Amino acid sequence: MALALGMMAGLTACGGSGKTESQPAAAGTSAGNTGNAPAGGASHYVNDEGKVVVNLQRTEGMQSLNIWNYTSGPNYAFAEMVFDALYVSDHGGNCKPCICTGYDLSEDGKEVTLHIAEGVKFFDGSDCDADDVYTQMKYIAEHKDEMALFATNWKYLESAEKVDQHTVKLYLSEPFFSLEISLAYTYIAKAEEIEQYGANLFSSVLLKRHGTLEAGGVGGRTVFKIRPQL
Protein backbone atom coordinates (compact mmCIF):
# COMPACT_ATOMS: atom_id res chain seq x y z
CA MET A 1 0.00 0.00 0.00
CA ALA A 2 1.58 3.27 -1.04
CA LEU A 3 1.03 6.26 1.19
CA ALA A 4 1.36 9.99 0.61
CA LEU A 5 2.46 11.12 4.05
CA GLY A 6 2.36 14.44 5.86
CA MET A 7 5.08 15.44 8.28
CA MET A 8 4.59 14.98 12.00
CA ALA A 9 6.74 14.49 15.11
CA GLY A 10 6.23 11.68 17.59
CA LEU A 11 8.79 12.81 20.17
CA THR A 12 10.36 16.17 20.89
CA ALA A 13 13.87 15.13 21.81
CA CYS A 14 16.21 14.87 18.85
CA GLY A 15 15.21 17.65 16.55
CA GLY A 16 16.80 16.28 13.40
CA SER A 17 15.57 12.76 12.81
CA GLY A 18 12.38 13.60 10.97
CA LYS A 19 13.12 16.87 9.22
CA THR A 20 13.36 17.42 5.51
CA GLU A 21 14.56 20.44 3.60
CA SER A 22 12.56 21.93 0.75
CA GLN A 23 14.27 21.75 -2.61
CA PRO A 24 13.56 23.41 -5.96
CA ALA A 25 11.54 21.24 -8.28
CA ALA A 26 13.15 20.33 -11.59
CA ALA A 27 11.54 21.19 -14.86
CA GLY A 28 8.62 18.92 -15.61
CA THR A 29 8.06 17.99 -11.98
CA SER A 30 6.23 19.47 -9.05
CA ALA A 31 7.78 19.99 -5.61
CA GLY A 32 8.36 16.68 -3.89
CA ASN A 33 8.50 14.74 -7.16
CA THR A 34 4.75 14.18 -7.33
CA GLY A 35 2.23 15.31 -9.90
CA ASN A 36 3.60 14.69 -13.36
CA ALA A 37 6.93 13.24 -12.25
CA PRO A 38 7.29 9.73 -13.69
CA ALA A 39 7.29 6.81 -11.28
CA GLY A 40 10.83 5.74 -10.62
CA GLY A 41 12.17 8.84 -12.39
CA ALA A 42 14.73 11.41 -11.33
CA SER A 43 15.03 15.16 -11.07
CA HIS A 44 17.94 17.47 -10.43
CA TYR A 45 18.80 21.03 -9.47
CA VAL A 46 21.90 23.14 -8.76
CA ASN A 47 22.32 24.06 -5.09
CA ASP A 48 23.80 27.24 -3.59
CA GLU A 49 27.30 25.81 -3.84
CA GLY A 50 26.94 25.20 -7.56
CA LYS A 51 26.74 21.44 -7.15
CA VAL A 52 24.20 19.37 -9.04
CA VAL A 53 21.86 17.48 -6.72
CA VAL A 54 20.03 14.50 -8.17
CA ASN A 55 16.79 13.23 -6.60
CA LEU A 56 15.92 9.63 -7.31
CA GLN A 57 12.34 8.48 -6.88
CA ARG A 58 11.66 4.91 -5.82
CA THR A 59 8.90 3.02 -7.59
CA GLU A 60 7.63 1.09 -4.58
CA GLY A 61 5.55 2.49 -1.75
CA MET A 62 4.96 1.50 1.84
CA GLN A 63 3.52 -1.92 2.51
CA SER A 64 2.00 -1.05 5.88
CA LEU A 65 1.84 1.51 8.68
CA ASN A 66 3.20 -1.24 10.92
CA ILE A 67 6.85 -0.44 10.34
CA TRP A 68 8.11 -3.37 12.43
CA ASN A 69 6.95 -5.78 9.73
CA TYR A 70 9.07 -4.49 6.85
CA THR A 71 12.58 -3.26 6.03
CA SER A 72 11.95 -1.27 2.85
CA GLY A 73 13.23 2.24 2.18
CA PRO A 74 9.76 3.85 2.14
CA ASN A 75 8.93 2.31 5.52
CA TYR A 76 12.17 3.63 7.01
CA ALA A 77 11.50 7.08 5.54
CA PHE A 78 8.01 7.11 7.04
CA ALA A 79 9.25 6.03 10.45
CA GLU A 80 11.92 8.74 10.50
CA MET A 81 9.33 11.41 9.73
CA VAL A 82 6.93 10.31 12.46
CA PHE A 83 8.97 8.78 15.29
CA ASP A 84 12.26 9.39 17.05
CA ALA A 85 14.75 6.58 17.64
CA LEU A 86 17.41 5.76 20.20
CA TYR A 87 20.04 7.04 17.73
CA VAL A 88 19.78 8.87 14.42
CA SER A 89 21.78 8.21 11.26
CA ASP A 90 22.43 10.08 8.04
CA HIS A 91 22.63 8.68 4.53
CA GLY A 92 26.34 8.08 5.01
CA GLY A 93 25.73 5.70 7.89
CA ASN A 94 27.01 8.13 10.52
CA CYS A 95 25.14 7.78 13.81
CA LYS A 96 24.67 10.09 16.76
CA PRO A 97 22.66 9.97 20.00
CA CYS A 98 18.99 10.88 20.15
CA ILE A 99 16.68 9.47 22.85
CA CYS A 100 19.69 7.46 23.98
CA THR A 101 22.53 9.86 24.91
CA GLY A 102 25.13 7.10 24.66
CA TYR A 103 25.93 3.54 25.70
CA ASP A 104 28.59 1.45 27.42
CA LEU A 105 29.79 -1.95 26.23
CA SER A 106 31.06 -4.77 28.40
CA GLU A 107 34.51 -6.16 27.60
CA ASP A 108 33.03 -9.09 25.69
CA GLY A 109 30.59 -6.82 23.83
CA LYS A 110 27.56 -8.81 24.97
CA GLU A 111 26.13 -6.30 27.44
CA VAL A 112 25.01 -2.87 26.27
CA THR A 113 24.08 -0.22 28.83
CA LEU A 114 21.87 2.46 27.29
CA HIS A 115 21.70 5.91 28.88
CA ILE A 116 18.31 7.52 28.24
CA ALA A 117 18.11 11.30 27.91
CA GLU A 118 16.21 13.24 30.57
CA GLY A 119 13.35 15.54 29.67
CA VAL A 120 12.21 13.61 26.59
CA LYS A 121 8.48 13.98 25.92
CA PHE A 122 6.01 12.15 23.75
CA PHE A 123 3.64 14.11 21.51
CA ASP A 124 1.06 14.31 24.33
CA GLY A 125 3.52 15.76 26.85
CA SER A 126 4.05 12.54 28.81
CA ASP A 127 7.58 11.45 29.73
CA CYS A 128 9.61 9.09 27.61
CA ASP A 129 12.02 7.25 29.89
CA ALA A 130 13.55 3.86 30.67
CA ASP A 131 10.12 2.25 31.16
CA ASP A 132 9.27 2.85 27.50
CA VAL A 133 12.70 1.84 26.19
CA TYR A 134 12.80 -1.29 28.39
CA THR A 135 9.27 -2.35 27.38
CA GLN A 136 10.11 -1.98 23.70
CA MET A 137 13.46 -3.76 23.90
CA LYS A 138 11.87 -6.59 25.89
CA TYR A 139 9.16 -6.88 23.23
CA ILE A 140 11.80 -6.93 20.49
CA ALA A 141 13.76 -9.68 22.25
CA GLU A 142 10.62 -11.81 22.59
CA HIS A 143 9.40 -11.26 19.01
CA LYS A 144 12.57 -10.72 16.98
CA ASP A 145 11.92 -13.82 14.84
CA GLU A 146 8.42 -12.70 13.91
CA MET A 147 9.01 -9.27 12.33
CA ALA A 148 11.45 -8.23 9.63
CA LEU A 149 12.76 -5.07 11.29
CA PHE A 150 13.65 -6.96 14.48
CA ALA A 151 15.10 -9.97 12.68
CA THR A 152 17.36 -7.68 10.67
CA ASN A 153 18.54 -5.30 13.40
CA TRP A 154 18.26 -7.22 16.68
CA LYS A 155 18.91 -10.87 15.83
CA TYR A 156 21.40 -11.16 18.73
CA LEU A 157 19.23 -9.49 21.38
CA GLU A 158 18.31 -11.97 24.12
CA SER A 159 16.79 -9.84 26.88
CA ALA A 160 16.56 -6.37 28.43
CA GLU A 161 16.68 -5.04 31.98
CA LYS A 162 15.61 -1.71 33.45
CA VAL A 163 18.40 -0.50 35.76
CA ASP A 164 16.86 2.83 36.80
CA GLN A 165 14.61 5.50 35.31
CA HIS A 166 17.23 6.55 32.76
CA THR A 167 19.23 3.35 32.21
CA VAL A 168 18.42 0.15 30.33
CA LYS A 169 20.76 -2.82 29.88
CA LEU A 170 20.63 -5.12 26.85
CA TYR A 171 21.98 -8.68 26.81
CA LEU A 172 23.24 -10.06 23.50
CA SER A 173 24.07 -13.60 22.44
CA GLU A 174 27.11 -12.20 20.66
CA PRO A 175 28.51 -8.75 19.83
CA PHE A 176 27.87 -7.15 16.46
CA PHE A 177 29.50 -4.24 14.67
CA SER A 178 26.27 -2.55 13.50
CA LEU A 179 24.93 -1.77 17.00
CA GLU A 180 24.55 1.96 16.39
CA ILE A 181 22.66 1.35 13.13
CA SER A 182 20.30 -0.96 15.04
CA LEU A 183 19.77 1.77 17.65
CA ALA A 184 18.95 4.18 14.83
CA TYR A 185 16.25 1.81 13.55
CA THR A 186 14.66 1.44 16.99
CA TYR A 187 11.76 3.90 17.01
CA ILE A 188 10.39 4.37 20.53
CA ALA A 189 6.72 4.25 21.47
CA LYS A 190 4.87 4.44 24.79
CA ALA A 191 5.15 1.39 27.02
CA GLU A 192 1.41 1.04 27.61
CA GLU A 193 0.69 1.19 23.88
CA ILE A 194 3.32 -1.45 23.12
CA GLU A 195 1.65 -3.71 25.67
CA GLN A 196 -1.83 -2.93 24.34
CA TYR A 197 -1.30 -3.15 20.59
CA GLY A 198 1.78 -5.33 20.11
CA ALA A 199 2.53 -5.98 16.45
CA ASN A 200 -0.19 -3.54 15.36
CA LEU A 201 1.25 -0.75 17.48
CA PHE A 202 2.11 1.83 14.87
CA SER A 203 -1.00 1.62 12.71
CA SER A 204 -3.26 1.53 15.79
CA VAL A 205 -1.62 4.51 17.45
CA LEU A 206 -1.41 6.58 14.28
CA LEU A 207 -5.02 6.05 13.32
CA LYS A 208 -6.35 6.41 16.85
CA ARG A 209 -4.44 9.52 17.83
CA HIS A 210 -3.18 11.27 14.74
CA GLY A 211 -5.18 10.87 11.57
CA THR A 212 -7.15 8.82 9.07
CA LEU A 213 -6.56 6.78 5.93
CA GLU A 214 -8.43 8.12 2.93
CA ALA A 215 -8.53 7.33 -0.78
CA GLY A 216 -7.73 9.90 -3.43
CA GLY A 217 -3.99 10.42 -3.33
CA VAL A 218 -1.72 10.99 -6.30
CA GLY A 219 -1.95 8.03 -8.65
CA GLY A 220 -4.83 6.51 -6.69
CA ARG A 221 -2.74 6.09 -3.54
CA THR A 222 -4.17 5.86 -0.05
CA VAL A 223 -3.42 9.03 1.88
CA PHE A 224 -2.62 9.28 5.58
CA LYS A 225 -4.08 12.60 6.73
CA ILE A 226 -3.04 14.19 10.02
CA ARG A 227 -5.79 15.72 12.10
CA PRO A 228 -5.65 19.54 12.17
CA GLN A 229 -5.25 19.85 15.94
CA LEU A 230 -1.75 18.37 15.66
Secondary structure as GFF3:
##gff-version 3
##sequence-region A 1 230
A	DSSP	beta_strand	3	5	.	.	.	ID=ss1
A	DSSP	beta_strand	42	46	.	.	.	ID=ss2
A	DSSP	beta_strand	52	56	.	.	.	ID=ss3
A	DSSP	three_ten_helix	67	69	.	.	.	ID=ss4
A	DSSP	alpha_helix	73	82	.	.	.	ID=ss5
A	DSSP	beta_strand	87	89	.	.	.	ID=ss6
A	DSSP	beta_strand	95	97	.	.	.	ID=ss7
A	DSSP	beta_strand	100	105	.	.	.	ID=ss8
A	DSSP	beta_strand	111	116	.	.	.	ID=ss9
A	DSSP	alpha_helix	130	143	.	.	.	ID=ss10
A	DSSP	alpha_helix	148	153	.	.	.	ID=ss11
A	DSSP	beta_strand	157	164	.	.	.	ID=ss12
A	DSSP	beta_strand	167	172	.	.	.	ID=ss13
A	DSSP	alpha_helix	179	184	.	.	.	ID=ss14
A	DSSP	alpha_helix	191	197	.	.	.	ID=ss15
A	DSSP	three_ten_helix	198	200	.	.	.	ID=ss16
A	DSSP	alpha_helix	201	205	.	.	.	ID=ss17
A	DSSP	pi_helix	206	210	.	.	.	ID=ss18
A	DSSP	beta_strand	211	215	.	.	.	ID=ss19
A	DSSP	three_ten_helix	218	220	.	.	.	ID=ss20
A	DSSP	beta_strand	222	226	.	.	.	ID=ss21
###
